[in-house]
Amino acid sequence: MDLQERLDWVRHQRLVATSPSPVPAENLVERQQNPRVLEPINTNRRPHWRYRDPNSIKHKAPELTRDQRHEIRVLKKYHPELTYLDLSKWTGYTYSQVQRALTGPLSPRKRGYGHKKMTTPKAQASSS
């Protein structure tokens, strides 16, 4: 055996000793020496929310008026067996709107701006 054959035999013996079969180990060595360049997969998945078209993003549902909240409360009062989902289908509002109408206040609280001080008109200086 010349030197090259001996090296090949030793390399093969190492592969046999470290792996169940020499073929997967040789494939592993080949992959390590010549790595593949990963390319993006072309699939028909939805893009991440950051990269979506701004026009296709769903917007927040408008806040219900006092009369609409009252309507939902009346429906729930006379039909207590209806769930939030049933009420949302019945009225056409979203589940969250129905939930807020039934659990929240009927009308929002007034914003407190503090008391306004009464200002008295300044007495004009009598310069006549």
C-alpha positions in Angstrom: 0.0 0.0 0.0 1.3 3.3 -0.9 0.8 6.4 1.3 -2.3 7.7 -0.5 -4.1 4.4 -0.2 -3.1 4.2 3.5 -4.6 7.7 4.2 -7.8 6.8 2.4 -8.0 3.6 4.4 -7.5 5.4 7.7 -10.0 8.1 6.8 -12.5 5.4 5.9 -11.9 3.6 9.2 -12.5 6.8 11.2 -15.8 7.3 9.4 -16.8 3.7 10.1 -15.9 4.1 13.8 -17.8 7.4 14.3 -21.0 6.8 12.3 -23.4 3.9 11.9 -22.8 3.9 8.1 -19.9 5.6 6.3 -22.2 7.1 3.6 -24.0 9.6 5.8 -20.7 10.6 7.4 -19.1 11.1 4.0 -22.1 13.2 2.9 -21.7 15.3 6.1 -18.0 15.9 5.3 -19.0 16.9 1.8 -21.6 19.3 3.1 -19.1 20.8 5.5 -16.5 21.3 2.8 -19.0 22.7 0.2 -21.8 24.4 2.0 -25.0 25.2 0.1 -26.2 28.8 -0.2 -29.6 29.0 1.3 -32.2 30.7 -0.9 -35.6 32.0 0.3 -38.5 29.7 -0.2 -41.2 30.9 -2.6 -44.5 30.1 -0.9 -47.9 31.7 -1.0 -47.9 32.7 2.6 -49.3 36.0 3.9 -46.5 38.6 4.5 -45.7 39.8 8.0 -47.9 42.6 9.3 -45.1 45.1 9.0 -44.8 44.4 5.3 -48.5 44.4 4.3 -50.1 46.9 2.1 -51.3 49.8 4.4 -54.7 49.7 2.6 -55.4 46.1 3.5 -54.9 46.6 7.3 -58.1 46.4 9.3 -58.9 49.5 11.1 -60.5 49.9 14.5 -64.3 49.7 14.6 -65.9 53.0 15.4 -67.1 53.6 18.9 -70.8 53.0 19.5 -73.1 55.9 20.3 -75.1 56.0 23.5 -78.3 55.0 21.7 -76.6 52.0 20.1 -75.2 50.8 23.5 -78.7 51.3 25.0 -80.2 49.2 22.2 -77.7 46.3 23.0 -78.6 46.5 26.7 -82.3 46.4 26.0 -81.8 43.3 23.7 -79.8 41.6 26.5 -82.5 42.5 29.1 -85.3 41.0 27.2 -83.3 38.1 25.8 -80.8 37.1 28.6 -80.1 33.7 26.9 -78.3 35.5 24.0 -74.5 35.5 24.2 -72.2 38.3 23.2 -71.6 36.5 19.9 -75.3 36.1 19.2 -75.8 39.8 20.0 -73.0 40.8 17.7 -74.5 38.7 14.9 -77.9 40.1 15.6 -76.9 43.8 15.7 -74.0 43.8 13.3 -71.6 45.2 15.8 -68.3 43.5 16.7 -67.9 41.2 19.7 -65.8 43.8 21.5 -68.3 46.5 20.9 -71.1 44.4 22.4 -69.0 43.4 25.4 -68.1 47.0 26.1 -71.7 48.1 25.7 -72.9 45.6 28.3 -70.0 45.8 30.8 -69.0 49.5 30.5 -70.8 52.7 31.3 -73.8 53.7 29.2 -72.3 57.0 28.5 -68.6 58.0 29.0 -67.7 60.1 31.9 -67.1 63.7 31.4 -63.6 64.8 31.4 -62.7 66.9 34.4 -61.1 70.1 33.3 -61.1 71.6 36.8 -63.1 74.5 38.0 -62.9 77.7 36.1 -62.3 80.7 38.2 -64.8 83.4 37.9 -63.2 86.5 36.7 -64.6 89.8 37.6 -64.3 92.7 35.2 -61.6 95.0 36.3 -62.8 98.3 37.5 -61.9 100.9 35.0 -59.7 103.6 36.4 -61.7 106.7 36.7 -59.7 109.1 34.8 -62.4 111.6 34.1 
